[in-house]
Every structure is written in C-alpha cells, then in structure tokens.
Amino acid sequence: MKSIIANYHQRVLCLRIVTKLGVVIRITHYIRDLMMSNGVVYATGASHEFTGYTAASNLSPAMVDLEGIASLSGISYDAVASGIFDGARAYLFATTWNNPIEDEEPIVASILGKTTFNDKRYTIEEMALVDTLSQSTGNTFTVSCGNTYGDAWCGIALATVTVTGTVSSVASRSIVSDSSRSEVADWFGAGTIQLTSGLNAGLKPLEIKSFVAGVFETFDAFHYLPVIGDSYVAIKGCRKRESDCKAQTPSNIINFFGFSFIPTGSTYAKVGGQ
C-alpha cells in the first residue's frame, strides 16, 4: 500500500529524467508549468504524453512510454537522436496541481530505453527498475577482465588517463585527428572521446574504435560533422586483456579479473584417456 495518495480530484502526472551526464529534465502532464513546494519547476508537457503505464502484481516488468515532439520542454531532437537519454533514469509520480509536491505519490522508477522517430515526433520506451529482479546474477568467468575500467575494482583512476585537446583535421563524422597527440598506438582504443565545443558540445561521449598517430576513429559517428578547432576530452580505454593491464601499470595486475588460462569446452569435456 502507498503511504500517500494524491487527491484524485486535482491529480496530475509529473516526470523527472536524470541523464548519465547529470542533465535533469522536469516535465508535467498539465496545461501550465508547476512549481513544486521545494522550488523546482516542472515545465508543461503539453507536447508530451505518457502513453500508458502497465504493472502487474507478479514480478513482470512495468512499462511506460513517453511520446513527444522533439525540441519542446527541454528535450531537443539532437539530444534524443545523439543518444544522450540512453540509459537515463526516469521518475514518474503523481501530485496535485493546486499544491504540487515533488515525488508526492511515486508511481514508477525506470530506465529509458529504445527510442523511435517519426519525423520530429519521438517515442521513448521506459523499463521499470523492478525488472532487475528478473535478471540473472552471478560472476561470469572469461578470458577478458570483468571489471569496468576505472571503477573501484579496477584500481585505475580515470583522472590520470584523461586528456584534453583540439581537433586539427577532420576526415569524416567518425574520424578526427589531433596532430599534437604523442601516445602510442591504441592507447585510447576502447576509450571515449567527447567534443566540448562546437555543434557536438554537450552530446554523449563516443567509444573509440582505434587510435593511431593522433587519429581517433569512433564506432558511432558524431551527430554533427566536427570542425577544425573543436575541443575534446578523451579517456584512455582498456581492451580488458591481461597484456593491456601489464602494459599500463604492471603493479595493477593484481586487479585483473580475467582468467587467461581457463580451458576451452573441448578440453574440459574430454573423457580420461582421450
């Protein structure tokens, strides 16, 4: 049972979206902006619609869709198309329009997922966090390291492997260069690069496919074509191989969570004598 239920006579829905980059979008399904009791403002979602919310008494995941017209209520077409909202947390709650209180009647916390476009209109699917109860858990033993590069288990501080620079040449939307870079080949491989000026500023970092002689190639293309002079932030990556861990910091090999000598299926499935 919920401890608080918003008065159904004045009931309105509100949604707060928190992206991985820390950007917060607040919208309400009401005809005007609502100022909450804590002073934050939820912009009118006249351009958005919560197309439905489903939940069951079992452990099946709850679903809610958000439809809207890009570039309204703080959610731009470029931001959605570039993937800045991928994996963002969303918090849907109900309150009253005459006395709005943030998170007064929580409805569902979710993660933003697949986005589809139809001209300038988009639909974002949201998966409730309760769906984590249906996920398999436990360790998987593989040859590659299972830690996330830069986390507490890895032992590498990302601040020590983060650099800034300026684009000196552009070959395409996925290949840019910085002639001043002197790092060895593949130093930034599997890392990320984010443009901090120009048209792509503020959009999500892209994973680096390869790095050779100052040339960055990304798996995905930048939303806009970069231009010479754009500044960037690049973070070194890790291919999660034992050799990579030794090459970067030999003393950190103790944090390598891969199993380089794990036998293959054809080996451990053999019958004795064969």
N, C-alpha and C positions, 0 to 999 in steps of 0.2 A: 504494500500500500504506500502511496505517496504521502509524504508528511504535509505538503502544501499543494493545493489545487487552485489555479487561477479562476476567478469568478467567470463563469461561462457567459454571463451577460455582456461583459466587456473584453472577452478573451481575444488575444492576438498572438500570432506566432512571430518569433524572432530567431535569427540565425547569426552565430558568430563563427567566422572562419579564421583560423590561425595557420599561416603557411610555414613551411620549414625555414624560410628566410626571416621569419618574425613579423611579416606583414599581417595586420589584423583588419578584416573586413566585417562590418556590422550592418546587417540589413533587417528590416521588419516587413512583414506582410500586412502593412497598414497604409492608409491613404496619405499619411504625413509622417515626418520624422518624429521619433520618440526619444526623449531624454530620460534616461534611467535615473533612479534615485541616487546612484553613485556618480552622476555627472556625465557618463559616456552617452553618445548619441548613436542611435540605430537609424540609418537612412531608410527612407521609404522604399520598399521593394515592389513598387507598382510595376516595375519592369521584370520582376522575378515572380516565380510561382513555385511553391512547394507542391510538386505534382502528386504526392501521395506518400503515406507512411504506413508500412505494414510491420506488424510484430505479432509473435505467437507466444503461447505460454511454455513451449518447449525451447530447446536450445538452437533452433533455426535462426539464422541471422535476420535482423531487421533491416529494411531498406527504405531509403528516402531519396527522391530525385529532386534536383534543383534545376529549373529552367529559367532562362533569362535572355535578354538582349544585350550582347556584349557592348561595352563602353559606358554602361549605366551603373549607378550605385557603387562606383569604385572598382568594378570588375571589368577591366578593359579586354578587348578582343585579343590584343597582343599578349597580355599576361596569361590568358587562358590558353591560347594557341601555343605559347612557348613552353607550357608545362609548369609554370610557377605554382599552380594549385595542385599539382600531382602529389598525393600523399599528405595533403594538408588536413589538419584536424578541424572538425566542424561540431558545433554545439547548438542543438535546436531546443528551444524552450518556449513555454507559453507564459504570458503575463497579461496584465490588463492595460488598455490604452489610457485610462484615466489616472492610473497610478502605477506606471511601469517600473518593474524591479528586475534587474538582470538575474537570469537563472532562477526566477521565482518557482516555476514548475518545470524542472528538467524533463525533456522528452526522450532525447537520444543523443549520445556522443558517437561520432562516426568519423570515418576517413574518406576523403574524396578520392574517387577512382576514375573510371573511364569517362572521357569527355567526347561528345559527338557534336558536330557543327552542321547547321543547315542555314546557309547564307550567314547572317550576323547573329543568328539565334543559336544558343548552345544548350546542351543538356549534360549535367554532371551527375553521375551515379555516386551515391554515398553508401558505404557499408558500415553498419553499426559495429562498435568495438566488441560487442558480445560475441561476434563471430570468431574472436580469438579462441574461444572455448572449444571450437570445432577443429582447431589446427593441431597437427601432430607436433609434439615437442620432444626434445632429447638431442644429444650430440650426434653428429654425422662424422664418421672418420674418413677423411680423404687425404690424398697426397698434398693438396694445397692447404694453406693455412685457413682456419675457420674464423679467425679473429677479424674484426673490422679495423682497417688501417687507421691508426691514430686514436683508437679507443683505449680505455684503461688496461685492457688485457694485452694490447699490442705493445705498449711501452714507448711508443714514439710520439713526441709532442708535435702536432701539426704546425704550430707556430715556427718551429725550427726548419721546416721544409716548405714554407710558404714564401713566394717571391712576388714582386710586382714588376711591371714593365710596360712598354709601349709597343704597339704593333708597327713594324717597319715596312711590311709588304703584305699584300692580300692576294692569294691565288684563287680562292673561291669562298663560299659561305662556311666551309668546313676546314679550310687550310689557311692559316695565318702564320706570319713569321716575326721574330724579333732577333735582328742580327747581333744584338748585344749579349745574347744568352751564350754561356760557355759550358753549360752542363753536358755530361756525357750522353751518348745516345740512349734513348728510352728512359731517361731519368724521370720524366713526367708521365711515362706510359701508365695507363690505368688511373691517372690522377684526374684533376679537374682544372678547367680554365673558365673564368668568368670575366666578361668585359664590364668595366666600371665606368666607362664614359661612352658617349655616342648613343646611337639609337638602341643598342642592346643593353644599355645600363639598367640594372635592376632586374634583369631576367635571370633565370636559373643558371648555375654553373653547368658546363657540358663535360662529359667524360672524354679524356684524351685517348685517342686510338694509338697514336705514335708520336714520338718526338725525336727528331734528328737534326743536328746542326742548327738549332734555333727555330725549326719549323714544327708547329703544332698542327696535328690533324685530329679532328674530333669525330666521334661516331655519328652524332647528330649535327645537323647544320645550324649555325646561328640563325635566329629568326630574321634578322636583317643582315645584309651584306656589311661586314666590318669595313672600316676605312683606315688608312694610314693615320697614325696618331692616337687611335683608341687606346686607352689604358686598360690593363688587365691585372687580375690576381690569379696566379697558378699555384696549385698544390701538388707536390710530388705524389706519385701513385706507387702501388705495390702489386706485382703480379702474383703475390702470395706463394712464391716458390721458396724453397729453402735457400737456394743460391742468392735470391734477392735479399733475404733477411741478413745473410752473412755479409754481402757486399755493402749494404748500407751501414750497419753497425754490428760488427762481429759479436760484441758482448750481449747484444739483444737476442741472440739465437735462442736463449732460454725461454723467450716468449713465443717462439714459433709453434703454432698449434697444428702443424701438418704431420702426416705420417708417411715419410718418404719411402719407407721400406715395407709398407703394407703389401701383402701378397695379392696377386690377382685372383679372380674367381677360378680360373683354370688351374691354379696352383693349389689353393686350399681345398678344392673339391676332389682332388685326386685320391684314389684309394691306395693304401700302402702297397708298395712293390711295383706300382705302375709308373 
